[in-house]
Amino acid sequence: MFIVSRLDSFRKKFIKNKFLFFMALAVMVWYAIFRYVPYYWNLIAFKDYSYARGFWGSPWVGLDNFRAMFVDPMFLRVLRNTLVISALKITIGFPFPILLAIFLNEVFSKAYRKTIQTITFVPFFISWVIYASIMYTLLSPSVGMINVLLKSLGGEGIYFLANEAWFRPILVASEITKNSGYFTVIYMAALAGVDQEIFEAAICDGANLFQRIWHVTLPGIASVITILFILRLGQLLTVGFEQVYILYSPMVYDVGDVIETFNYRQGILGGRFAYTTALGLFKSAIGFVLVLVSNSVLKKLTDYGLW
């Protein structure tokens, strides 16, 4: 009887919301075909795969590809670069939209706030190819605006994108200027949901601006900050293929080559499909573990989490 009643309830809900179910079905089919079915081919990571022998004919080698990965000095280099660049993006780039959202919410009037939000949000819709071309123009060693300014002040031109000391800061700065506007909108939406009576009560109690931010604003958006931080930690080994691939060159491989670009060169260009599949599985496994651990820790510290 329980199963019959549940089926009858589902049938009624389906009839009432059939268009929504069909819309959801299209999304689920897309995910099944392009996300879940390809998981089967991850078995290549445990084979000595070759085109000639095919998937079924390639022999099993167990964990040999993973062992080869951890003794490869090139992999150790790109792993170090990935961790350093990702850590810089998290420590510098993650707090930036939070600070910008608080700044816009507390300092500017509504008209100025909307204008600045629009200006900072626009770069998010520009592809990395176009954004990189703008950066190439600005950072050109001969006619770039920044180098022209340096030369006018008596300095020497710098080839920023071929300079190991400048490449990582450029990656972080370009990430902030391109994507911070999107996350600022998310935090502004969260701030709009904070009860204004709490702010008014804090003002009546004599709290200054910084005390209101610390005791009212940040706790009010703590759940959103926590969720986005957990998701960002899950992408610790994902720096951003398009950004790095377009901006880097062999001259900055020692500091700029990351797992994604290394995977592309070894897999697509080098034909080492089993090796790069193993590398992709390693990256996904690390991300999965980081999400579980960070969610558990932050759940205990803040009472907020993904589940």
N, C-alpha and C positions, 0 to 999 in steps of 0.2 A: 504493500500500500504506500509505503514511504517513497519508493522509486516511482510509482505511478503518479503520486501527487507532485513530485519534483519535475517529472516530465511534463505534466499538465501545466505547471507554473512556468516552465521554460517555453512551452508552446505559446502561452498567452503573451509572455514578454517578447517572443520572437515576432508574433503577429503585430504587436503594438509598435515595436521598434525595428521592423524588418529592414528598413533602409539603412539604419545604423549598423545592423548586423552584416549587411552586404558590404558596406564600406570597410568594416573591420576585417571581413573575410579577404578582401583584396590585399590588405596590408599583411595579413597572416600568410597568404599564399606567396607574396613577394619574399617575406622573411624565410619561409620554408625553402624556396627554390634557391635564393641567392645567399642565405646565411647558414642554414642548417644542413642542407644536402652537401655543400662543399666540405663540411667537416669530415666526411668519409675519406676524402683524399688526403687528409693529414697523415694517413698511414704511410704516405711516401717518406715521412721522416724516419721511419723504421726500416726502410728498404734501400738497396743500392739501385736507385731508379735510373733508367735510361730510356730514351725514345725507342731504341731498337727492340728492346725486350718488352716494353710496355708496362702497364701497372701490374698485371697479373704475373708476367714473366720475370719481373725484377726480383732478385732474391732478398730475403729478410736478413737484416744485419743487426737487429736489436737496437742498442743504444750507441752504436759506433758513430753515428752522425753527431750525437750530443757530445761524445768524448772528443771528437775532432774539433768541435766548436770551442770547447773550453781550453784546448791546448793551442789554439790558433792565435798567434800574437796580434793579428789584425783585428780579430773579434774582441780581444781584451782592450785594444785601443778604442774601438768604436763604443764599447760598453762604457768605458770611462768617460768618453766625450758625451754620450747620451745622458749619463747620470749627472754630470756637471751642468750641462745646458738645461736639462729638465729641472734641476735643483734651483738654478738661477731664475728660471721662468716662474717657479712656484713661489720662491721667497720674495721676488721682486714684482713679478707680474700678477700673482694672485691677489695680493692686498690692494693693488692699485685701483681697480674698479670699485672696491669697497670704500676706499678713501674718497674717490671721485664722487660716488653716489652720496656719501655723507656730506661732502663739501657742497654739492649742488643743493641738497635738501636743506642745509642749515644756513647757507650764506646768501644764495641768489634768490631773487623774486621769481615768480612762476614764468614770466615771459623770458627772462634770461636763462632760466633753467631749461626750458624747452629748446631754446636756440642752441645751447651748448650740447645738450643731449643729441640733437640732430647732427651737429658737426662731428661729434665723436663717434656717432653710430654709422655714418656713411661709409667709412673705410671698411667696415665689416662686409659690405656687399661687393667690394672690389676683389677680383681674383688675385692670387699671389703673383701671377704672371705680370699683370698690370702694375701691381704694387711694387714688385721687384724692379720693373723698368723705371718707375718713379725714383726708387732708391738709387739705381744705377746713375740716373741723371743727376741727382743731388750729390752723390758721392764720387762722381767721376774725377780721376786724378788731374785732368786737364781743364775741363770746363764746368765741373760740378760747383754748385753754389757754395758749399762748405769749403772746398779747396780754394775757390776764388777769394773767399773771405779771409782764409788763413794767409794766402799770399799777399793780400792787401795790407795785412797787419805785419808783414815782414817774415812770416813763417814759410815753411816748405810744404808743398803738396803731399798728401798722404793717400796711398792707394788702399783705402779702408778695407775693401772686400778681399784683398789679397794679403792683408796684414793679420797675422795670427793673434796679435794683442787686441785687435779691434773687432774681429769677426764675431766672437761670442756676445759682446755687448750690443753689436748691431742686431743679432738675432733676437735678443731679449727686447731691445727697444722697438724693433719693428713688430714684434708680437704684441707688445703693449699698445702701440698706436693703432694697430689694425683691429684688434679684437676686444679691447677694453670697453668700447662703447656698447657692445652687445651685452656684456655682463653687468655694466652699469645700469642698463634698462631693467635687468632682472632684479637688481638690488633696490632700484628706485620703486619698482612695483611692490617689493616686500616692505619698503619703508612706508608706502601708502597704506598698508594694512595695519600699521602700528596705531594703537588707540591714541588719539590726540589728547584725550583727557589726562593721560599719564604725563605727557609733556607739560601740560598746564599745571598739573599738581607739582611736578618737579620745579617749575618756575616759581610757584607760590612758596615752595619750601626753601627757596633761595639757591637752587642749583645753578651753577654757571654753565656756559656752553659745553665745556669739556666734560663736566660731570653729567650733563644730560646725555651726551654722546656715549659715555662709558656705561652709565647705569640704565639708560632707557633705549637709545637707538641700537646699540650693538646687541643687547639681549633680545630686542624685538625682531632682529633679522638673523639671529644665531642659527635657527633651523636651516635657513637657506644657505648660509655660509658653510655650515657643516656638511650639507648634502653635496654642494659643489666641490668642497675640498676633498671629500671622499672620492668623488668621481674623478677629480684631477689626479689624486694619488694613484688611482687605478690606471692612469695613462702615464705613469712615471717614465716608462721606456718608450713612449711615443712623443717624439719631439715635434714632428710635423714634416713629412716628406717633401711636400711642395716647396715650403719656405726654404729649407736647407738645400734642396737639389737645385733650385733656381739661383740661389745666392752664392753657393760655394764653388770652389775650383780646386784642382790638385795642390795649389800652393797653400791651402789651409786645411788639407785633409787631417793633419795631425791634431787639430783642435776642433774641426767642424764636421768630420765624417761621423755619422751616427748610424744606429742599427738599421734604420729604414733605408738610407741611401746605400749602405753596405749590402743589405739584402737585395736591393735592386741590381747592383752591379754583379753580385755573385750569382743571383738566380736568373734574372732576365738576360743579362749580357753574357754571363759566364756559363749558364746552363747547369749550375749545381742545384738542381731542384730539391733533392733530398736534404742537402745541407741547409738550404734557406728555409725549407719547411720546418726543420727541427728548430731553427732559430726563431721562426714565427711562433711555434708552440711554446718555446721557452719564454718569449715575451708575453704571450697571453697568460701563461701560468703565473708569472710574476705579478701581472696586473690583477689577476683574480685573487691571489693571496693577499695583495695589498688592500684590495677592497674589503675583504673579509676582516683582516686585522684592524684596519683603520676604522671600519664601522663598529667593531666590537669595542675598541678603545674609546672612541669619541662618544659612543652610546653611554658608556659609564661616566665619562667626564662631563658631558653636556645634556644627556637625556635625549639627544637627537641622533637620528641615523637614517639609513635607507630602509631599514626594516626593524 
